Amino acid sequence: MKSKLDPRHKKRIHLFQELFAWESVKSTPKPIIHDIIKNINQIDSQIKIFAPKWPIDKINRVDLSILRLAIWELKYIK
């Protein structure tokens, strides 16, 4: 089981918070989420493929931020 002190866990929390904040106000993204925002269209395309009955604008903002972060980690982090 991962500890709450695990640096990866802390980074995910921080990324989620920044992504959710950006989604809420659509302000200029902070550098830490720039790569996620850069790939947001491709990430959202993946969500649309696997959740065809859920339009992006109808998905809860918290859930959407989690989905985007998870897909970004799976597809773009090596």
Distance bins in CASP14 RR format, pairs under 12 A and 6 or more apart:
PFRMAT RR
TARGET T0000
AUTHOR 0000-0000-0000
RMODE 2
METHOD distances of the structure
MODEL  1
1 9 0 0 0 0 0 1 0 0 0 0 0
2 8 1 0 0 1 0 0 0 0 0 0 0
2 9 1 0 1 0 0 0 0 0 0 0 0
2 10 0 0 0 0 0 1 0 0 0 0 0
2 12 0 0 0 0 0 1 0 0 0 0 0
2 13 0 0 0 0 0 1 0 0 0 0 0
3 9 1 0 0 1 0 0 0 0 0 0 0
3 10 0 0 0 0 0 1 0 0 0 0 0
4 10 1 0 0 1 0 0 0 0 0 0 0
4 12 0 0 0 0 0 1 0 0 0 0 0
4 13 0 0 0 0 1 0 0 0 0 0 0
5 13 0 0 0 0 0 1 0 0 0 0 0
6 12 0 0 0 0 1 0 0 0 0 0 0
6 13 0 0 0 0 0 1 0 0 0 0 0
7 13 0 0 0 0 0 1 0 0 0 0 0
7 14 0 0 0 0 0 1 0 0 0 0 0
8 14 0 0 0 0 0 1 0 0 0 0 0
8 15 0 0 0 0 0 1 0 0 0 0 0
8 73 0 0 0 0 1 0 0 0 0 0 0
8 77 0 0 0 0 0 1 0 0 0 0 0
9 15 0 0 0 0 0 1 0 0 0 0 0
9 16 0 0 0 0 0 1 0 0 0 0 0
10 16 0 0 0 0 0 1 0 0 0 0 0
10 17 0 0 0 0 0 1 0 0 0 0 0
11 17 0 0 0 0 0 1 0 0 0 0 0
11 18 0 0 0 0 0 1 0 0 0 0 0
11 32 0 0 0 0 1 0 0 0 0 0 0
11 33 0 0 0 0 0 1 0 0 0 0 0
11 69 0 0 0 0 0 1 0 0 0 0 0
11 73 0 0 0 0 0 1 0 0 0 0 0
11 77 0 0 0 0 0 1 0 0 0 0 0
12 18 0 0 0 0 0 1 0 0 0 0 0
12 19 0 0 0 0 0 1 0 0 0 0 0
12 32 0 0 0 0 0 1 0 0 0 0 0
12 33 0 0 0 0 0 1 0 0 0 0 0
12 36 0 0 0 0 0 1 0 0 0 0 0
12 65 0 0 0 0 0 1 0 0 0 0 0
12 66 0 0 0 0 1 0 0 0 0 0 0
12 69 1 0 0 1 0 0 0 0 0 0 0
12 70 0 0 0 0 1 0 0 0 0 0 0
12 72 0 0 0 0 0 1 0 0 0 0 0
12 73 1 0 0 1 0 0 0 0 0 0 0
12 77 0 0 0 0 0 1 0 0 0 0 0
13 19 0 0 0 0 0 1 0 0 0 0 0
13 20 0 0 0 0 0 1 0 0 0 0 0
13 32 0 0 0 0 0 1 0 0 0 0 0
13 65 0 0 0 0 0 1 0 0 0 0 0
13 66 0 0 0 0 0 1 0 0 0 0 0
13 69 0 0 0 0 0 1 0 0 0 0 0
14 20 0 0 0 0 0 1 0 0 0 0 0
14 21 0 0 0 0 0 1 0 0 0 0 0
14 30 0 0 0 0 1 0 0 0 0 0 0
14 32 1 0 0 1 0 0 0 0 0 0 0
14 33 0 0 0 0 1 0 0 0 0 0 0
14 69 0 0 0 0 0 1 0 0 0 0 0
15 21 0 0 0 0 0 1 0 0 0 0 0
15 22 0 0 0 0 0 1 0 0 0 0 0
15 29 0 0 0 0 0 1 0 0 0 0 0
15 30 0 0 0 0 1 0 0 0 0 0 0
15 31 0 0 0 0 0 1 0 0 0 0 0
15 32 1 0 0 1 0 0 0 0 0 0 0
15 33 1 0 0 1 0 0 0 0 0 0 0
15 34 0 0 0 0 0 1 0 0 0 0 0
15 35 0 0 0 0 1 0 0 0 0 0 0
15 36 1 0 0 1 0 0 0 0 0 0 0
15 37 0 0 0 0 0 1 0 0 0 0 0
15 65 0 0 0 0 1 0 0 0 0 0 0
15 66 0 0 0 0 0 1 0 0 0 0 0
15 68 0 0 0 0 1 0 0 0 0 0 0
15 69 1 0 1 0 0 0 0 0 0 0 0
15 70 0 0 0 0 0 1 0 0 0 0 0
15 72 0 0 0 0 1 0 0 0 0 0 0
15 73 0 0 0 0 1 0 0 0 0 0 0
15 77 0 0 0 0 0 1 0 0 0 0 0
16 22 0 0 0 0 0 1 0 0 0 0 0
16 23 0 0 0 0 0 1 0 0 0 0 0
16 32 0 0 0 0 0 1 0 0 0 0 0
16 33 0 0 0 0 1 0 0 0 0 0 0
16 36 0 0 0 0 0 1 0 0 0 0 0
16 61 0 0 0 0 0 1 0 0 0 0 0
16 62 0 0 0 0 1 0 0 0 0 0 0
16 63 0 0 0 0 0 1 0 0 0 0 0
16 64 0 0 0 0 0 1 0 0 0 0 0
16 65 1 0 1 0 0 0 0 0 0 0 0
16 66 1 0 0 1 0 0 0 0 0 0 0
16 67 0 0 0 0 0 1 0 0 0 0 0
16 68 0 0 0 0 1 0 0 0 0 0 0
16 69 1 0 1 0 0 0 0 0 0 0 0
16 70 0 0 0 0 1 0 0 0 0 0 0
16 72 0 0 0 0 0 1 0 0 0 0 0
16 73 0 0 0 0 0 1 0 0 0 0 0
17 23 0 0 0 0 0 1 0 0 0 0 0
17 24 0 0 0 0 0 1 0 0 0 0 0
17 30 0 0 0 0 0 1 0 0 0 0 0
17 32 0 0 0 0 1 0 0 0 0 0 0
17 33 0 0 0 0 1 0 0 0 0 0 0
17 62 0 0 0 0 0 1 0 0 0 0 0
17 65 0 0 0 0 1 0 0 0 0 0 0
17 66 0 0 0 0 0 1 0 0 0 0 0
17 69 0 0 0 0 0 1 0 0 0 0 0
18 24 0 0 0 0 0 1 0 0 0 0 0
18 25 0 0 0 0 0 1 0 0 0 0 0
18 27 0 0 0 0 0 1 0 0 0 0 0
18 28 0 0 0 0 0 1 0 0 0 0 0
18 29 1 0 0 1 0 0 0 0 0 0 0
18 30 1 0 1 0 0 0 0 0 0 0 0
18 31 0 0 0 0 1 0 0 0 0 0 0
18 32 1 0 1 0 0 0 0 0 0 0 0
18 33 1 0 1 0 0 0 0 0 0 0 0
18 34 0 0 0 0 1 0 0 0 0 0 0
18 35 0 0 0 0 0 1 0 0 0 0 0
18 36 0 0 0 0 1 0 0 0 0 0 0
18 37 0 0 0 0 1 0 0 0 0 0 0
18 65 0 0 0 0 1 0 0 0 0 0 0
18 68 0 0 0 0 0 1 0 0 0 0 0
18 69 0 0 0 0 1 0 0 0 0 0 0
19 25 0 0 0 0 0 1 0 0 0 0 0
19 26 0 0 0 0 0 1 0 0 0 0 0
19 29 0 0 0 0 1 0 0 0 0 0 0
19 30 0 0 0 0 1 0 0 0 0 0 0
19 32 0 0 0 0 1 0 0 0 0 0 0
19 33 1 0 1 0 0 0 0 0 0 0 0
19 34 0 0 0 0 0 1 0 0 0 0 0
19 35 0 0 0 0 0 1 0 0 0 0 0
19 36 1 0 0 1 0 0 0 0 0 0 0
19 37 0 0 0 0 1 0 0 0 0 0 0
19 39 0 0 0 0 0 1 0 0 0 0 0
19 40 0 0 0 0 1 0 0 0 0 0 0
19 43 0 0 0 0 0 1 0 0 0 0 0
19 61 0 0 0 0 1 0 0 0 0 0 0
19 62 0 0 0 0 0 1 0 0 0 0 0
19 64 0 0 0 0 1 0 0 0 0 0 0
19 65 1 0 1 0 0 0 0 0 0 0 0
19 66 0 0 0 0 1 0 0 0 0 0 0
19 67 0 0 0 0 0 1 0 0 0 0 0
19 68 1 0 0 1 0 0 0 0 0 0 0
19 69 1 0 1 0 0 0 0 0 0 0 0
19 70 0 0 0 0 0 1 0 0 0 0 0
19 71 0 0 0 0 0 1 0 0 0 0 0
19 72 0 0 0 0 1 0 0 0 0 0 0
19 73 0 0 0 0 0 1 0 0 0 0 0
20 26 0 0 0 0 0 1 0 0 0 0 0
20 29 0 0 0 0 0 1 0 0 0 0 0
20 33 0 0 0 0 1 0 0 0 0 0 0
20 36 0 0 0 0 0 1 0 0 0 0 0
20 60 0 0 0 0 0 1 0 0 0 0 0
20 61 1 0 0 1 0 0 0 0 0 0 0
20 62 1 0 0 1 0 0 0 0 0 0 0
20 63 0 0 0 0 0 1 0 0 0 0 0
20 64 0 0 0 0 1 0 0 0 0 0 0
20 65 1 0 1 0 0 0 0 0 0 0 0
20 66 0 0 0 0 1 0 0 0 0 0 0
20 67 0 0 0 0 0 1 0 0 0 0 0
20 68 0 0 0 0 1 0 0 0 0 0 0
20 69 0 0 0 0 1 0 0 0 0 0 0
21 27 1 0 0 1 0 0 0 0 0 0 0
21 28 0 0 0 0 0 1 0 0 0 0 0
21 29 0 0 0 0 1 0 0 0 0 0 0
21 30 0 0 0 0 1 0 0 0 0 0 0
21 32 0 0 0 0 0 1 0 0 0 0 0
21 33 0 0 0 0 1 0 0 0 0 0 0
21 61 0 0 0 0 0 1 0 0 0 0 0
21 62 0 0 0 0 0 1 0 0 0 0 0
21 65 0 0 0 0 1 0 0 0 0 0 0
22 28 0 0 0 0 1 0 0 0 0 0 0
22 29 1 0 1 0 0 0 0 0 0 0 0
22 30 1 0 0 1 0 0 0 0 0 0 0
22 31 0 0 0 0 0 1 0 0 0 0 0
22 32 0 0 0 0 0 1 0 0 0 0 0
22 33 1 0 0 1 0 0 0 0 0 0 0
22 34 0 0 0 0 0 1 0 0 0 0 0
22 36 0 0 0 0 1 0 0 0 0 0 0
22 37 1 0 0 1 0 0 0 0 0 0 0
22 40 0 0 0 0 1 0 0 0 0 0 0
22 61 0 0 0 0 0 1 0 0 0 0 0
22 64 0 0 0 0 0 1 0 0 0 0 0
22 65 0 0 0 0 1 0 0 0 0 0 0
22 68 0 0 0 0 0 1 0 0 0 0 0
22 69 0 0 0 0 0 1 0 0 0 0 0
23 29 0 0 0 0 1 0 0 0 0 0 0
23 33 0 0 0 0 1 0 0 0 0 0 0
23 36 0 0 0 0 0 1 0 0 0 0 0
23 37 0 0 0 0 1 0 0 0 0 0 0
23 40 0 0 0 0 1 0 0 0 0 0 0
23 44 0 0 0 0 0 1 0 0 0 0 0
23 56 0 0 0 0 0 1 0 0 0 0 0
23 57 0 0 0 0 0 1 0 0 0 0 0
23 59 0 0 0 0 0 1 0 0 0 0 0
23 60 0 0 0 0 0 1 0 0 0 0 0
23 61 1 0 1 0 0 0 0 0 0 0 0
23 62 0 0 0 0 1 0 0 0 0 0 0
23 63 0 0 0 0 0 1 0 0 0 0 0
23 64 1 0 0 1 0 0 0 0 0 0 0
23 65 1 0 1 0 0 0 0 0 0 0 0
23 66 0 0 0 0 0 1 0 0 0 0 0
23 67 0 0 0 0 0 1 0 0 0 0 0
23 68 0 0 0 0 1 0 0 0 0 0 0
23 69 0 0 0 0 0 1 0 0 0 0 0
24 61 1 0 0 1 0 0 0 0 0 0 0
24 62 0 0 0 0 0 1 0 0 0 0 0
24 64 0 0 0 0 0 1 0 0 0 0 0
24 65 0 0 0 0 1 0 0 0 0 0 0
25 61 0 0 0 0 0 1 0 0 0 0 0
26 37 0 0 0 0 0 1 0 0 0 0 0
26 40 0 0 0 0 0 1 0 0 0 0 0
26 61 0 0 0 0 0 1 0 0 0 0 0
27 33 0 0 0 0 0 1 0 0 0 0 0
27 37 0 0 0 0 0 1 0 0 0 0 0
28 34 0 0 0 0 1 0 0 0 0 0 0
28 37 0 0 0 0 1 0 0 0 0 0 0
29 35 0 0 0 0 1 0 0 0 0 0 0
29 36 1 0 0 1 0 0 0 0 0 0 0
29 37 1 0 1 0 0 0 0 0 0 0 0
29 38 0 0 0 0 1 0 0 0 0 0 0
29 39 0 0 0 0 0 1 0 0 0 0 0
29 40 0 0 0 0 1 0 0 0 0 0 0
30 36 0 0 0 0 0 1 0 0 0 0 0
30 37 0 0 0 0 1 0 0 0 0 0 0
31 37 0 0 0 0 0 1 0 0 0 0 0
31 38 0 0 0 0 0 1 0 0 0 0 0
32 69 0 0 0 0 0 1 0 0 0 0 0
32 72 0 0 0 0 0 1 0 0 0 0 0
33 39 0 0 0 0 0 1 0 0 0 0 0
33 40 0 0 0 0 1 0 0 0 0 0 0
33 43 0 0 0 0 0 1 0 0 0 0 0
33 65 0 0 0 0 0 1 0 0 0 0 0
33 68 0 0 0 0 1 0 0 0 0 0 0
33 69 0 0 0 0 1 0 0 0 0 0 0
33 72 0 0 0 0 1 0 0 0 0 0 0
34 40 0 0 0 0 0 1 0 0 0 0 0
34 72 0 0 0 0 0 1 0 0 0 0 0
34 76 0 0 0 0 0 1 0 0 0 0 0
35 42 0 0 0 0 0 1 0 0 0 0 0
35 43 0 0 0 0 0 1 0 0 0 0 0
35 68 0 0 0 0 0 1 0 0 0 0 0
35 69 0 0 0 0 0 1 0 0 0 0 0
35 72 1 0 0 1 0 0 0 0 0 0 0
35 73 0 0 0 0 0 1 0 0 0 0 0
35 75 0 0 0 0 0 1 0 0 0 0 0
35 76 1 0 0 1 0 0 0 0 0 0 0
35 77 0 0 0 0 1 0 0 0 0 0 0
35 78 0 0 0 0 0 1 0 0 0 0 0
36 42 0 0 0 0 0 1 0 0 0 0 0
36 43 1 0 0 1 0 0 0 0 0 0 0
36 44 0 0 0 0 0 1 0 0 0 0 0
36 64 0 0 0 0 0 1 0 0 0 0 0
36 65 0 0 0 0 1 0 0 0 0 0 0
36 67 0 0 0 0 0 1 0 0 0 0 0
36 68 1 0 0 1 0 0 0 0 0 0 0
36 69 1 0 0 1 0 0 0 0 0 0 0
36 70 0 0 0 0 0 1 0 0 0 0 0
36 71 0 0 0 0 1 0 0 0 0 0 0
36 72 1 0 1 0 0 0 0 0 0 0 0
36 73 0 0 0 0 1 0 0 0 0 0 0
36 75 0 0 0 0 0 1 0 0 0 0 0
36 76 0 0 0 0 1 0 0 0 0 0 0
36 77 0 0 0 0 0 1 0 0 0 0 0
37 43 0 0 0 0 1 0 0 0 0 0 0
37 44 0 0 0 0 0 1 0 0 0 0 0
37 65 0 0 0 0 0 1 0 0 0 0 0
37 68 0 0 0 0 1 0 0 0 0 0 0
37 69 0 0 0 0 0 1 0 0 0 0 0
37 72 0 0 0 0 1 0 0 0 0 0 0
37 76 0 0 0 0 0 1 0 0 0 0 0
38 72 0 0 0 0 1 0 0 0 0 0 0
38 76 0 0 0 0 1 0 0 0 0 0 0
39 45 0 0 0 0 1 0 0 0 0 0 0
39 46 0 0 0 0 1 0 0 0 0 0 0
39 68 0 0 0 0 1 0 0 0 0 0 0
39 69 0 0 0 0 0 1 0 0 0 0 0
39 71 0 0 0 0 1 0 0 0 0 0 0
39 72 1 0 0 1 0 0 0 0 0 0 0
39 73 0 0 0 0 0 1 0 0 0 0 0
39 74 0 0 0 0 0 1 0 0 0 0 0
39 75 1 0 0 1 0 0 0 0 0 0 0
39 76 1 0 0 1 0 0 0 0 0 0 0
39 77 0 0 0 0 0 1 0 0 0 0 0
40 46 0 0 0 0 0 1 0 0 0 0 0
40 47 0 0 0 0 0 1 0 0 0 0 0
40 56 0 0 0 0 0 1 0 0 0 0 0
40 64 0 0 0 0 0 1 0 0 0 0 0
40 65 0 0 0 0 0 1 0 0 0 0 0
40 67 0 0 0 0 0 1 0 0 0 0 0
40 68 1 0 0 1 0 0 0 0 0 0 0
40 69 0 0 0 0 0 1 0 0 0 0 0
40 71 0 0 0 0 0 1 0 0 0 0 0
40 72 0 0 0 0 1 0 0 0 0 0 0
40 76 0 0 0 0 0 1 0 0 0 0 0
41 47 0 0 0 0 0 1 0 0 0 0 0
41 48 0 0 0 0 0 1 0 0 0 0 0
41 56 0 0 0 0 0 1 0 0 0 0 0
41 68 0 0 0 0 0 1 0 0 0 0 0
41 71 0 0 0 0 0 1 0 0 0 0 0
42 48 0 0 0 0 0 1 0 0 0 0 0
42 49 0 0 0 0 0 1 0 0 0 0 0
42 68 0 0 0 0 0 1 0 0 0 0 0
42 71 0 0 0 0 1 0 0 0 0 0 0
42 72 0 0 0 0 1 0 0 0 0 0 0
42 74 0 0 0 0 0 1 0 0 0 0 0
42 75 1 0 0 1 0 0 0 0 0 0 0
42 76 0 0 0 0 1 0 0 0 0 0 0
43 49 0 0 0 0 0 1 0 0 0 0 0
43 50 0 0 0 0 0 1 0 0 0 0 0
43 56 0 0 0 0 0 1 0 0 0 0 0
43 64 0 0 0 0 1 0 0 0 0 0 0
43 65 0 0 0 0 0 1 0 0 0 0 0
43 66 0 0 0 0 0 1 0 0 0 0 0
43 67 0 0 0 0 1 0 0 0 0 0 0
43 68 1 0 1 0 0 0 0 0 0 0 0
43 69 0 0 0 0 1 0 0 0 0 0 0
43 70 0 0 0 0 1 0 0 0 0 0 0
43 71 1 0 1 0 0 0 0 0 0 0 0
43 72 1 0 1 0 0 0 0 0 0 0 0
43 73 0 0 0 0 0 1 0 0 0 0 0
43 74 0 0 0 0 1 0 0 0 0 0 0
43 75 1 0 0 1 0 0 0 0 0 0 0
43 76 0 0 0 0 1 0 0 0 0 0 0
44 50 0 0 0 0 0 1 0 0 0 0 0
44 51 0 0 0 0 0 1 0 0 0 0 0
44 54 0 0 0 0 0 1 0 0 0 0 0
44 55 0 0 0 0 0 1 0 0 0 0 0
44 56 1 0 1 0 0 0 0 0 0 0 0
44 57 0 0 0 0 0 1 0 0 0 0 0
44 59 0 0 0 0 1 0 0 0 0 0 0
44 64 0 0 0 0 1 0 0 0 0 0 0
44 65 0 0 0 0 0 1 0 0 0 0 0
44 67 0 0 0 0 1 0 0 0 0 0 0
44 68 1 0 0 1 0 0 0 0 0 0 0
44 71 0 0 0 0 1 0 0 0 0 0 0
44 72 0 0 0 0 0 1 0 0 0 0 0
45 51 0 0 0 0 0 1 0 0 0 0 0
45 52 0 0 0 0 0 1 0 0 0 0 0
45 56 0 0 0 0 1 0 0 0 0 0 0
45 68 0 0 0 0 0 1 0 0 0 0 0
45 71 0 0 0 0 1 0 0 0 0 0 0
45 75 0 0 0 0 0 1 0 0 0 0 0
46 52 0 0 0 0 0 1 0 0 0 0 0
46 56 0 0 0 0 0 1 0 0 0 0 0
46 67 0 0 0 0 1 0 0 0 0 0 0
46 68 0 0 0 0 1 0 0 0 0 0 0
46 70 0 0 0 0 0 1 0 0 0 0 0
46 71 1 0 1 0 0 0 0 0 0 0 0
46 72 0 0 0 0 1 0 0 0 0 0 0
46 74 0 0 0 0 1 0 0 0 0 0 0
46 75 1 0 0 1 0 0 0 0 0 0 0
46 76 0 0 0 0 0 1 0 0 0 0 0
47 53 0 0 0 0 0 1 0 0 0 0 0
47 54 1 0 0 1 0 0 0 0 0 0 0
47 55 0 0 0 0 1 0 0 0 0 0 0
47 56 1 0 0 1 0 0 0 0 0 0 0
47 57 0 0 0 0 0 1 0 0 0 0 0
47 58 0 0 0 0 0 1 0 0 0 0 0
47 59 1 0 0 1 0 0 0 0 0 0 0
47 63 0 0 0 0 1 0 0 0 0 0 0
47 64 1 0 0 1 0 0 0 0 0 0 0
47 65 0 0 0 0 0 1 0 0 0 0 0
47 66 0 0 0 0 0 1 0 0 0 0 0
47 67 1 0 1 0 0 0 0 0 0 0 0
47 68 1 0 0 1 0 0 0 0 0 0 0
47 69 0 0 0 0 0 1 0 0 0 0 0
47 70 0 0 0 0 1 0 0 0 0 0 0
47 71 1 0 0 1 0 0 0 0 0 0 0
47 72 0 0 0 0 0 1 0 0 0 0 0
47 75 0 0 0 0 0 1 0 0 0 0 0
48 54 0 0 0 0 1 0 0 0 0 0 0
48 55 0 0 0 0 1 0 0 0 0 0 0
48 56 1 0 0 1 0 0 0 0 0 0 0
48 57 0 0 0 0 0 1 0 0 0 0 0
48 58 0 0 0 0 0 1 0 0 0 0 0
48 59 0 0 0 0 0 1 0 0 0 0 0
48 64 0 0 0 0 0 1 0 0 0 0 0
48 67 0 0 0 0 0 1 0 0 0 0 0
48 71 0 0 0 0 0 1 0 0 0 0 0
49 56 0 0 0 0 0 1 0 0 0 0 0
49 67 0 0 0 0 0 1 0 0 0 0 0
49 71 0 0 0 0 0 1 0 0 0 0 0
50 59 0 0 0 0 0 1 0 0 0 0 0
50 67 0 0 0 0 1 0 0 0 0 0 0
50 70 0 0 0 0 0 1 0 0 0 0 0
50 71 0 0 0 0 1 0 0 0 0 0 0
50 74 0 0 0 0 0 1 0 0 0 0 0
51 58 0 0 0 0 1 0 0 0 0 0 0
51 59 1 0 0 1 0 0 0 0 0 0 0
51 60 0 0 0 0 0 1 0 0 0 0 0
51 63 0 0 0 0 1 0 0 0 0 0 0
51 64 0 0 0 0 0 1 0 0 0 0 0
51 67 0 0 0 0 1 0 0 0 0 0 0
51 71 0 0 0 0 0 1 0 0 0 0 0
52 58 0 0 0 0 0 1 0 0 0 0 0
53 59 0 0 0 0 0 1 0 0 0 0 0
54 60 0 0 0 0 1 0 0 0 0 0 0
54 63 0 0 0 0 1 0 0 0 0 0 0
54 64 0 0 0 0 1 0 0 0 0 0 0
54 67 0 0 0 0 1 0 0 0 0 0 0
55 64 0 0 0 0 0 1 0 0 0 0 0
56 63 0 0 0 0 0 1 0 0 0 0 0
56 64 1 0 0 1 0 0 0 0 0 0 0
56 65 0 0 0 0 0 1 0 0 0 0 0
56 67 0 0 0 0 1 0 0 0 0 0 0
56 68 0 0 0 0 1 0 0 0 0 0 0
57 64 0 0 0 0 1 0 0 0 0 0 0
58 64 0 0 0 0 1 0 0 0 0 0 0
59 65 0 0 0 0 1 0 0 0 0 0 0
59 66 0 0 0 0 1 0 0 0 0 0 0
59 67 1 0 0 1 0 0 0 0 0 0 0
59 68 0 0 0 0 1 0 0 0 0 0 0
60 66 0 0 0 0 1 0 0 0 0 0 0
60 67 0 0 0 0 1 0 0 0 0 0 0
61 67 0 0 0 0 0 1 0 0 0 0 0
61 68 0 0 0 0 0 1 0 0 0 0 0
62 68 0 0 0 0 0 1 0 0 0 0 0
62 69 0 0 0 0 0 1 0 0 0 0 0
63 69 0 0 0 0 0 1 0 0 0 0 0
63 70 0 0 0 0 0 1 0 0 0 0 0
64 70 0 0 0 0 0 1 0 0 0 0 0
64 71 0 0 0 0 0 1 0 0 0 0 0
65 71 0 0 0 0 0 1 0 0 0 0 0
65 72 0 0 0 0 0 1 0 0 0 0 0
66 72 0 0 0 0 0 1 0 0 0 0 0
66 73 0 0 0 0 0 1 0 0 0 0 0
67 73 0 0 0 0 0 1 0 0 0 0 0
67 74 0 0 0 0 0 1 0 0 0 0 0
68 74 0 0 0 0 0 1 0 0 0 0 0
68 75 0 0 0 0 0 1 0 0 0 0 0
68 76 0 0 0 0 0 1 0 0 0 0 0
69 75 0 0 0 0 0 1 0 0 0 0 0
69 76 0 0 0 0 0 1 0 0 0 0 0
69 77 0 0 0 0 0 1 0 0 0 0 0
70 76 0 0 0 0 0 1 0 0 0 0 0
70 77 0 0 0 0 0 1 0 0 0 0 0
71 77 0 0 0 0 0 1 0 0 0 0 0
END
